[in-house]
Amino acid sequence: MRRVRNISLLYNDGPMGRSAQHQSPEGQRSKAESVHFTADSFDDEISNAPSSSCSTVGEMPNIKPSASKGSFLSELRPFSKRASQLIVDVPVAQLKKIKNTEGVSSITRESEHFSNTTTLHGPKRIYNGKRWSFVFWMFIMIASMIMLLAQVSSLISMFLSRPTVSQVSFLLSEGGMQFPRVTVCSFNPIKRTYVEQLNSTKDLSDDLLDYLMMFNSDAMTLYGRADGQSLHSGDNVYKQYVASHPNFTADGFFMNAGFPCGDMFKMCSFGGRRFDCCKYATPVFSDLGKCFTLNMQSSEKPWMKMQTEPGIAAGLQIILDSHLEEQFDSETDGVTPVFSSAFENGFRYYVHASEEIPFLASEGIAISPDSVVYSALSSSKYILLSSSAWGNCSDHWPPGYDYDFPYTAAMCSTVCKAQHFQKLCGCSPSIYNHLNRFNDCTPYETYRCMDTKMKKAVNPTNLNIEMPTCEECRVECKSQVYHSFNSYGKGLSRGALMWLSKQGEWRIQHMKSNFQVVNVFFRDMSYTEYIQKQGMSLTELLSDIGGNMGMFMGMSVFTIIELTLFLSKIGWIAFSRKRRDYMYSKKKNEEMHEKELEDVVTGFKLFRTRKSGNDMSHLREKIKGLSMQRVTSEQLNVCKLAWENEPDIERRLAKVTRQNSALKEHKDFKESTLLPFDLKDIKEHLSRGRAASMFRSRRSRSETAPSVIHDA
């Protein structure tokens, strides 16, 4: 009867090491469990025979020869054809369990993964560095981090300071320059003939006239020059006159007493072409009384709006008449002269943009009779940033300022002072009271209010008047300023006087005493533009930070995301015990899986090392040699074979000897190789726990062959 027995053969030569001659029994068992060979046996006579094993090195285990008839060689030939039936049985369930070694902590595991995968420079070198290498790279990374943080903090601090820069451009105006407005005021604010007509009742005294001339004075100028006692007496005279003339007002007085347009402007021309001055002139009230603003842009003629060429000939020319005969002059008529804060005769003119108040926003240019002035203009345009864009300008009136005309810083400051006086004094000086929104303060009321409510002691010997700072009045965002370069000529030429006398009914003597010529023109067809810009944008900030991050640490946006994920995982591990347990069990499972794969791969290296010369043929040669050595008579005597007490020992011994000799003579014996196993298939079957099924399926496809049975 044919039976199959499972025989285990320990083989420790080759890649797995030499025979464990000096190992402990446990170690031998451990290695013996790594590889199992199974073969068919044809033992049907001595299956129940007792067996013994060698207990010392060199002793041979009991070998029970087959009782079947025929030579051993005849039994061996089919085995060589069916060698694939010799399979390897690797039961995964019985693999040696990995002992619990010192596990890597969860934080260490995450740190290792981060250092090996991050795009940040340094962590990998620090994590894998040893001794001095670790110290060196740690120092480099810390120094780079400090420099990076310092640079980034400097950039952020600069960005938060909201820096601004100015871009200056010199632009040429190919189509010409738009001509500005020109406001002309006379130093003699009142006509003598009007005052004489007004004083027909003889109640307009010189004291009242001097007091009226102070109505248009600036508050600080009035407080510095005036005398309190004289102001008080003048105020009493003024109140008495107003009581007798209910319709009398100071503003009305100056507007009616001033010179009309035809008396001031004698001749106007632009680019050599004459035009009617008064057609484009409008009266305005200023600190000098009644003035006229000449607006060239209100003309319907295109040639009057733009100066197309530089120079005097292409500009504006105005001939003015001072009418000195209308002044109060004690030398000619014995009347006390009137001082209106002007120290000269003649005119003052202002060159300004359209929306500005001339006497507040522009420097004045003075000219006296019998003279000529040349004002060469240069234009500058300012475009500033608003407060919402890091600037300090504004295009809107502050809260509490309800005005519908265009906003300017000068006008806002004037309104601010008017509101301040209205709040403290109940009235406002006439020079600040634009559009007459408040009651006008008399000069004495202004002086009294400032002396009692605005005077503050700086020190025991010094007093100061507190005027409002008007910090809410910011500079306008868009403005245009005209700067003039002036030159003067004294005395009109005889030829000019003769030509002028032909243009109108003017006497030469009158012209020499009262006429003056004003020339206003652009010196070139260009202007300067100042544009305020942000010194650093958000894009530039991010670009600078990114450049420093790349230079010092090799960082990018992806690196920041990696750092964020790493820190979040570390925080999760630090605060979650469940996470720590999960990470530890995951590490152990991976180590066990790697150990199992390593054992399987090591066991199959015996069948996969043909390139190194350690192929299956060498293994079979060793098996044949081992089989031959185990059937010598000396070893049989030492091991005390199981059939020692059986009858016909000599016959059995002779049969074994013949089989041994036949194996030695069969040198050309060739064994068929085992079917190779793919490592990928092994891993797949091991993971599914079906390694034994794989080997059985391969064994079922192999041919059946007899095998040599060795009992160890």
C-alpha positions in Angstrom: 0.0 0.0 0.0 1.3 3.4 -1.0 1.2 6.3 1.6 2.3 9.8 1.7 4.3 11.1 4.6 5.4 14.7 5.4 9.1 14.9 6.0 11.0 18.0 7.2 14.5 18.6 6.1 16.6 21.3 7.7 19.0 22.9 5.2 21.1 25.9 6.4 23.7 26.2 3.7 23.8 29.0 1.2 22.2 32.4 1.8 20.5 31.3 5.0 23.8 30.4 6.7 25.6 27.3 7.7 24.2 24.4 9.7 23.4 25.3 13.2 25.8 23.0 14.8 26.2 25.0 17.9 22.7 26.5 18.2 20.2 25.8 20.8 17.3 23.5 20.2 15.0 26.4 20.0 17.1 28.0 17.3 17.2 24.8 15.4 13.4 24.5 15.6 13.0 28.1 14.5 15.0 27.5 11.4 13.5 24.1 10.8 10.1 25.7 10.7 11.1 28.1 7.9 11.1 25.6 4.9 9.2 22.3 4.6 9.6 19.7 1.8 6.9 17.0 1.2 7.4 13.9 -1.0 5.7 10.6 -1.7 6.9 7.4 0.0 6.5 3.9 -1.2 6.9 2.3 2.2 4.3 -0.4 2.6 6.1 -2.9 4.6 7.9 -1.0 7.3 5.5 1.8 7.9 5.0 0.7 11.4 8.6 0.0 12.1 10.3 1.8 14.9 12.5 4.7 14.1 15.3 6.6 15.9 17.1 9.8 15.3 20.7 10.9 15.6 21.3 13.0 18.7 24.8 14.2 17.7 26.2 16.0 14.8 27.3 13.6 12.1 24.8 10.9 13.1 22.4 10.0 10.4 18.6 9.8 10.9 16.8 6.5 10.5 16.3 5.7 6.8 13.7 3.1 6.0 14.2 1.7 2.6 11.2 0.9 0.5 10.0 -2.6 0.4 8.9 -2.4 -3.2 10.8 -4.5 -5.7 13.0 -3.2 -8.4 16.1 -1.1 -8.3 16.3 2.3 -6.7 17.3 3.8 -10.0 14.1 2.8 -11.7 12.2 4.4 -8.9 14.3 7.6 -9.2 13.7 8.2 -12.9 10.0 9.0 -12.6 10.9 11.3 -9.7 13.1 13.3 -12.0 10.2 13.8 -14.4 7.8 14.8 -11.7 10.1 17.0 -9.6 7.5 19.7 -9.5 5.6 17.6 -7.0 8.3 18.5 -4.6 6.8 21.7 -3.3 7.5 24.2 -0.6 4.9 24.6 2.1 5.1 28.0 3.9 2.2 28.3 6.3 1.7 32.0 7.1 -0.3 31.2 10.2 2.7 29.4 11.7 5.3 32.0 10.9 7.2 33.2 13.9 5.5 36.1 15.6 7.5 39.3 15.8 8.4 40.1 19.4 7.4 43.4 20.9 10.5 45.5 20.4 10.8 49.2 21.4 8.4 50.9 19.0 8.8 54.3 17.3 6.6 56.9 18.8 3.9 58.5 16.8 5.5 61.9 16.8 8.8 60.3 15.7 7.0 58.5 12.9 5.4 61.7 11.7 8.7 63.6 12.0 10.5 60.9 10.0 7.8 61.0 7.3 7.9 64.8 7.1 11.7 65.0 6.9 11.8 62.5 4.1 9.0 64.0 2.0 9.0 67.8 2.6 10.4 70.3 0.2 11.8 72.3 3.0 15.6 72.4 3.1 17.3 71.1 6.2 14.9 68.6 8.0 16.1 65.6 6.1 19.8 66.4 6.7 19.1 67.0 10.4 17.0 63.9 10.9 19.5 61.6 9.2 22.6 63.4 10.4 25.1 61.9 12.9 26.9 63.9 15.6 28.8 66.8 14.0 26.7 66.6 10.8 23.6 67.0 12.9 25.1 69.9 14.8 26.3 71.6 11.6 23.0 71.4 9.8 21.0 72.3 12.9 23.1 75.5 13.2 22.7 76.3 9.5 18.9 75.8 9.7 18.5 77.9 12.9 20.6 80.7 11.5 18.7 80.7 8.2 15.4 80.7 10.1 16.5 83.7 12.2 17.5 85.6 9.2 14.3 84.7 7.4 12.1 85.8 10.3 14.1 89.1 10.6 13.7 89.8 7.0 10.0 88.9 6.9 9.2 91.0 10.0 11.0 93.9 8.4 9.0 93.6 5.2 5.7 93.3 7.0 6.6 96.3 9.2 7.4 98.3 6.2 4.1 97.3 4.5 2.1 98.1 7.6 3.6 101.6 7.7 1.9 102.2 4.4 4.8 103.9 2.6 4.2 106.1 -0.4 6.5 107.3 -3.3 6.1 110.1 -5.7 6.4 109.7 -9.5 7.4 112.9 -11.2 6.7 113.2 -14.9 7.5 116.1 -17.3 4.8 116.1 -20.0 4.4 118.1 -23.2 1.0 119.4 -24.1 0.9 119.1 -27.9 -2.5 120.7 -28.3 -1.6 123.7 -26.1 -2.0 124.7 -22.4 -5.4 125.6 -20.9 -5.2 129.1 -19.7 -5.9 129.7 -16.0 -8.1 132.3 -14.4 -6.7 135.7 -13.4 -8.2 137.7 -10.5 -7.4 141.4 -10.3 -7.8 143.5 -7.1 -7.2 147.2 -6.5 -5.2 148.4 -3.6 -7.8 151.2 -3.3 -10.9 149.3 -2.3 -13.3 152.3 -2.3 -13.9 155.2 -4.6 -13.7 158.7 -3.2 -16.7 159.9 -5.2 -18.9 157.1 -3.8 -18.0 157.9 -0.3 -18.7 161.6 -0.9 -22.0 160.7 -2.3 -22.8 158.4 0.6 -21.8 161.1 3.1 -24.3 163.5 1.8 -25.9 163.4 5.3 -22.5 164.2 6.9 -22.8 161.2 9.3 -20.0 159.1 7.6 -17.0 160.2 9.7 -13.4 159.4 9.1 -13.4 157.1 12.2 -16.3 155.1 10.8 -14.5 154.8 7.4 -11.3 153.6 9.1 -13.4 151.2 11.2 -15.1 149.8 8.0 -11.7 149.2 6.4 -10.9 146.7 9.1 -13.9 144.5 8.3 -12.0 142.6 5.6 -8.8 142.1 7.7 -7.7 138.7 8.8 -8.5 137.9 12.4 -4.8 137.4 13.5 -3.8 140.6 11.6 -6.6 142.6 13.2 -5.7 141.4 16.7 -2.0 142.2 16.2 -2.4 145.7 14.8 -5.6 147.1 16.3 -6.0 149.0 19.5 -8.8 147.8 21.7 -9.9 151.3 22.8 -10.0 152.7 19.3 -11.9 149.6 18.1 -14.4 150.1 20.9 -15.1 153.7 19.9 -15.2 152.8 16.2 -17.7 150.1 17.0 -20.0 152.5 18.8 -19.9 154.9 15.7 -20.7 152.0 13.4 -23.7 150.9 15.5 -25.0 154.4 15.5 -24.7 154.7 11.7 -26.4 151.3 11.2 -29.2 152.3 13.5 -29.8 155.3 11.3 -29.3 153.4 8.0 -31.0 150.0 8.5 -30.0 148.8 5.0 -26.3 149.4 5.4 -24.0 146.4 5.5 -20.2 146.3 5.4 -20.2 143.8 2.5 -22.6 145.9 0.5 -20.5 149.0 1.2 -17.4 147.4 -0.3 -19.2 146.0 -3.3 -20.8 149.4 -4.1 -17.7 151.5 -3.2 -15.3 149.4 -5.4 -14.4 150.3 -8.9 -16.5 148.9 -11.7 -15.0 146.6 -14.3 -14.9 149.3 -17.0 -12.9 151.6 -14.8 -10.3 149.0 -13.9 -9.8 147.1 -17.2 -8.9 149.4 -20.1 -7.7 146.9 -22.7 -7.4 143.1 -22.9 -5.8 140.9 -25.6 -5.0 137.3 -25.9 -2.5 136.1 -28.5 -2.5 139.5 -30.1 -6.3 139.6 -30.5 -8.3 142.1 -28.5 -11.5 141.1 -26.6 -13.9 142.7 -24.2 -12.5 142.2 -20.7 -15.7 142.8 -18.8 -17.6 140.2 -20.9 -15.6 137.4 -19.2 -15.0 139.1 -15.8 -17.1 138.4 -12.7 -16.9 140.4 -9.4 -15.7 138.5 -6.3 -15.2 139.6 -2.7 -11.8 139.3 -1.1 -9.7 140.8 1.6 -9.1 143.8 -0.7 -12.7 144.4 -1.2 -14.2 144.1 -4.7 -12.2 142.2 -7.2 -12.8 140.8 -10.7 -11.9 137.3 -12.0 -11.2 137.0 -15.7 -12.2 133.5 -16.9 -11.0 132.8 -20.4 -12.7 129.3 -20.4 -16.1 130.9 -20.4 -15.5 132.2 -23.9 -17.2 130.5 -26.8 -14.1 131.2 -28.9 -11.6 128.3 -29.0 -8.6 130.5 -29.5 -9.2 132.2 -26.1 -9.1 129.0 -24.1 -5.7 127.6 -25.0 -2.3 129.0 -25.4 -0.8 127.1 -28.3 2.7 128.7 -28.4 5.1 129.7 -25.6 6.0 133.3 -25.1 4.7 136.8 -24.4 3.0 137.3 -27.8 0.8 134.2 -27.4 -0.3 135.1 -23.8 -2.7 137.4 -22.0 -2.1 141.2 -21.8 -4.2 143.5 -19.5 -3.9 147.3 -19.3 -5.2 148.5 -15.9 -6.1 152.0 -14.6 -5.4 152.7 -10.9 -7.5 155.9 -10.7 -5.3 157.5 -8.1 -7.6 160.5 -8.3 -10.2 158.5 -6.5 -8.0 157.9 -3.4 -8.3 159.9 -0.2 -5.2 162.0 -0.3 -4.7 164.8 2.3 -2.0 166.4 0.0 -4.6 167.4 -2.6 -7.9 167.8 -0.8 -7.1 167.7 2.9 -9.0 164.5 3.4 -7.5 162.0 5.8 -6.1 159.0 3.8 -7.5 155.5 4.4 -5.3 152.6 5.2 -6.5 149.3 3.8 -3.6 147.1 4.8 -1.9 147.9 1.5 1.4 149.7 1.4 1.4 150.7 -2.3 -0.7 151.9 -5.1 -1.8 149.9 -8.0 -3.1 146.3 -8.3 -2.6 142.8 -7.1 -3.5 139.9 -9.3 -3.7 136.2 -8.7 -3.2 133.3 -11.2 -5.2 130.3 -10.0 -7.3 127.3 -11.1 -11.0 127.6 -11.6 -12.3 126.1 -8.3 -10.0 128.0 -6.0 -10.5 131.2 -4.0 -7.7 133.4 -5.3 -6.6 135.3 -2.2 -6.4 132.1 -0.2 -4.9 129.6 -2.7 -2.4 131.6 -4.7 0.4 134.0 -4.2 -0.4 137.6 -5.2 1.6 139.6 -7.7 1.7 143.3 -7.2 2.2 146.0 -9.8 2.3 149.8 -9.4 1.3 152.5 -11.8 3.6 153.4 -14.8 5.1 150.0 -14.8 5.0 146.7 -16.8 5.1 143.2 -15.3 5.9 139.9 -17.1 4.6 136.7 -15.4 6.0 133.6 -17.0 3.9 130.6 -15.8 4.8 127.0 -15.2 2.1 124.5 -14.3 2.3 121.6 -11.9 -0.4 119.0 -11.5 -0.7 116.9 -8.3 -2.5 113.6 -8.1 -2.4 112.3 -4.5 -3.7 109.1 -2.8 -6.8 109.2 -0.6 -6.8 108.0 3.0 -8.2 104.6 1.9 -5.3 104.1 -0.4 -2.5 104.9 2.1 -2.6 108.7 1.3 -3.9 111.7 3.2 -5.9 113.6 0.7 -9.7 114.0 0.4 -12.2 115.0 -2.3 -15.1 115.4 0.0 -16.1 117.8 2.8 -15.6 116.5 6.3 -18.6 115.6 8.4 -20.4 118.7 9.6 -19.5 120.8 6.5 -22.5 121.1 4.4 -21.4 122.8 1.2 -22.1 122.1 -2.4 -19.2 123.8 -4.1 -16.0 121.9 -5.0 -13.8 120.9 -2.0 -10.4 122.5 -1.5 -8.2 122.5 1.5 -8.0 126.4 1.6 -11.8 126.7 1.5 -12.2 124.0 4.1 -9.8 125.8 6.4 -11.8 129.0 5.9 -15.1 127.3 6.8 -13.4 125.7 9.8 -12.3 129.0 11.2 -15.8 130.5 10.6 -17.4 127.6 12.5 -14.9 128.0 15.3 -15.7 131.7 15.7 -19.4 131.0 15.4 -19.1 128.5 18.2 -17.2 130.8 20.6 -18.3 134.2 19.6 -21.7 133.7 18.0 -20.5 135.3 14.8 -17.8 135.0 12.2 -15.4 137.5 10.7 -16.4 138.7 7.3 -13.3 137.3 5.6 -14.2 133.7 6.8 -17.9 133.9 6.4 -18.2 132.5 2.9 -21.7 132.6 1.4 -22.8 134.6 4.5 -23.9 131.5 6.4 -23.3 133.1 9.8 -23.6 136.6 11.2 -20.7 138.9 10.5 -18.6 139.9 13.5 -17.6 143.5 13.7 -13.8 144.2 14.2 -14.4 145.0 17.8 -16.4 141.8 18.4 -13.7 139.8 16.7 -11.0 141.4 18.9 -13.0 141.0 22.1 -13.8 137.4 21.5 -10.2 136.5 20.7 -8.9 138.4 23.7 -11.3 136.7 26.2 -11.9 133.3 24.8 -9.0 132.3 22.6 -6.0 133.7 24.5 -4.0 131.1 26.4 -1.0 131.6 28.6 2.1 129.9 27.2 4.2 131.1 30.2 3.8 133.8 32.8 5.1 136.4 30.4 3.8 135.2 27.1 0.3 134.8 25.8 -0.9 133.1 22.6 -4.1 133.0 20.6 -5.4 129.6 20.0 -6.8 129.3 16.5 -8.3 126.1 15.2 -5.8 123.7 13.6 -8.5 122.3 11.2 -6.9 118.9 11.0 -9.9 117.5 9.2 -9.2 119.7 6.2 -7.0 117.5 4.2 -5.3 118.5 1.0 -7.4 117.9 -2.1 -6.5 114.7 -4.1 -6.3 116.5 -7.5 -5.0 120.0 -7.9 -3.2 122.2 -10.3 -0.9 125.0 -9.2 0.6 127.8 -11.3 3.9 129.2 -10.4 4.9 132.6 -11.9 8.4 133.9 -12.6 8.0 137.7 -12.6 10.0 140.5 -14.1 9.2 144.2 -14.0 9.8 147.2 -16.2 9.5 150.8 -14.9 7.8 153.5 -17.0 5.8 153.3 -20.1 7.5 154.3 -23.3 6.6 157.4 -25.2 5.6 155.2 -28.2 3.3 153.1 -26.1 1.6 156.1 -24.6 1.0 157.5 -28.1 -0.4 154.2 -29.3 -2.7 153.9 -26.3 -3.9 157.5 -26.7 -5.1 156.5 -30.2 -7.0 153.5 -28.9 -9.1 155.5 -26.5 -9.8 159.0 -25.1 -7.0 158.8 -22.5 -4.7 161.6 -21.8 -1.0 160.8 -21.8 -0.5 162.4 -18.4 -3.2 160.3 -16.9 -1.8 157.1 -18.5 1.7 157.8 -17.1 0.3 158.3 -13.6 -2.3 155.4 -13.5 -1.7 152.9 -16.3 0.1 149.6 -15.8 0.5 146.7 -18.1 0.2 143.0 -17.0 1.5 140.2 -19.2 0.7 136.6 -18.3 1.9 133.7 -20.5 3.3 130.2 -20.4 7.0 130.0 -20.9 6.8 126.6 -22.4 4.1 124.1 -23.5 4.9 121.5 -20.8 3.9 120.8 -17.2 5.1 118.7 -14.3 2.9 115.9 -13.0 3.4 114.6 -9.5 1.6 111.3 -8.8 1.7 109.7 -5.4 1.8 105.9 -5.4 1.9 103.2 -2.9 5.5 102.3 -2.0 4.7 98.6 -1.7 1.8 96.6 -2.9 0.6 93.3 -1.6 1.9 91.6 -4.6 5.4 93.1 -4.0 5.2 92.1 -0.4 4.4 88.5 -1.2 7.1 88.4 -3.9 9.7 89.7 -1.5 8.7 87.3 1.2 8.7 84.4 -1.3 12.1 85.3 -2.5 13.5 85.4 1.0 11.8 82.1 1.9 13.3 80.5 -1.2 16.8 81.9 -0.6 17.0 81.0 3.1 14.9 77.9 3.5 13.9 76.8 0.0 10.2 77.3 0.9 7.2 77.8 -1.2 3.4 77.7 -0.8 3.5 73.9 -0.9 6.1 73.9 1.9 3.7 76.1 4.0 0.9 73.6 3.4 3.2 70.7 4.3 4.2 72.5 7.6 0.6 73.1 8.4 -0.4 69.5 7.9 2.6 68.3 9.9 1.9 70.6 12.8 -1.8 69.7 12.7 -0.9 66.0 12.9 1.5 66.6 15.8 -1.2 68.6 17.6 -3.7 65.8 16.9 -1.3 63.2 18.3 -0.5 65.4 21.4 -4.2 65.8 22.3 -5.7 62.5 21.2 -4.8 59.2 22.8 -6.9 57.3 20.3 -4.7 58.8 17.5 -1.5 57.7 19.3 -2.8 54.2 19.8 -3.8 54.0 16.1 -0.4 55.2 14.9 1.4 52.7 17.2 -0.8 49.7 16.1 -0.3 50.8 12.4 3.5 50.8 12.9 3.4 47.3 14.5 1.2 45.9 11.7 3.6 47.2 9.1 6.6 45.8 10.9 4.9 42.4 11.1 3.9 42.4 7.5 7.5 43.4 6.5 8.9 40.6 8.6 6.6 38.0 7.0 7.5 39.1 3.6 11.2 39.0 4.5 10.9 35.4 5.8 9.1 34.3 2.6 11.6 36.0 0.3 14.5 34.5 2.3 13.0 31.0 2.0 12.6 31.3 -1.7 16.1 32.7 -2.4 17.1 29.0 -2.7 15.0 28.9 -5.8 15.8 32.3 -7.2 19.6 32.6 -7.2 20.6 31.1 -10.5 22.6 34.1 -11.4 24.9 33.7 -8.4 25.5 30.0 -9.2 23.4 28.7 -6.3 20.5 27.3 -8.4 18.3 24.2 -7.9 20.8 21.9 -9.4 23.3 22.6 -6.7 20.6 22.0 -4.1 19.7 18.6 -5.6 23.4 17.7 -5.7 23.7 18.3 -2.0 20.5 16.3 -1.4 22.0 13.4 -3.4 25.3 13.7 -1.5 23.5 13.7 1.8 21.5 10.7 0.8 24.6 8.8 -0.2 26.4 9.6 3.0 23.5 8.4 5.2 23.5 4.9 3.9 27.1 3.9 4.8 27.6 1.0 7.1 29.5 2.9 9.7 26.7 5.4 10.1 24.1 2.6 10.1 25.9 1.0 13.0 26.3 4.2 14.9 22.7 5.3 14.5 21.3 1.8 15.2 18.9 1.5 12.5 15.3 0.6 13.1 15.6 -2.7 11.2 18.5 -3.9 13.4 16.4 -6.6 15.1 14.5 -7.5 12.0 15.2 -10.8 10.2 17.2 -10.9 7.0 19.3 -7.9 7.9 22.1 -8.8 5.5 19.7 -9.0 2.6 18.3 -5.5 3.4 21.8 -4.1 3.9 22.9 -5.5 0.6 19.9 -4.0 -1.1 20.7 -0.6 0.3 24.4 -0.9 -0.7 23.3 -1.7 -4.2 21.1 1.3 -4.4 23.9 3.5 -3.1 26.3 2.2 -5.7 23.7 2.8 -8.4 23.3 6.4 -7.3 27.1 6.9 -7.5 27.4 5.4 -10.9 24.5 7.5 -12.3 26.5 10.7 -12.8 24.6 11.8 -15.8 21.4 12.0 -13.7 19.5 15.1 -14.5 16.6 16.4 -12.4 13.9 18.6 -13.7 13.7 21.9 -11.9 10.9 23.1 -9.8 8.4 25.3 -11.3 9.5 28.9 -10.3 7.3 30.9 -8.1 6.8 34.6 -8.8 7.4 36.7 -5.7 4.5 38.9 -6.6 2.2 35.8 -6.6 3.6 34.8 -3.2 2.9 38.1 -1.7 -0.6 38.2 -3.1 -1.4 34.7 -1.8 0.3 35.4 1.6 -1.8 38.5 2.0 -4.9 36.4 1.3 -3.8 33.6 3.5 -3.9 31.0 0.7 -0.2 30.0 0.3 -1.0 26.3 0.8 -3.7 26.4 -1.9 -1.2 27.8 -4.4 1.3 25.1 -3.8 -1.3 22.3 -3.9 -2.6 23.7 -7.2 0.9 23.6 -8.7 1.4 20.1 -7.2 -1.8 18.9 -8.8 -0.5 20.0 -12.2 2.8 18.2 -11.8 3.5 14.6 -12.6 3.7 12.0 -9.8 7.2 10.6 -9.1 8.7 8.5 -6.4 10.8 10.3 -3.8 13.5 9.4 -1.4 12.2 9.4 2.1 14.5 10.7 4.9 13.3 10.6 8.5 15.0 13.2 10.6 
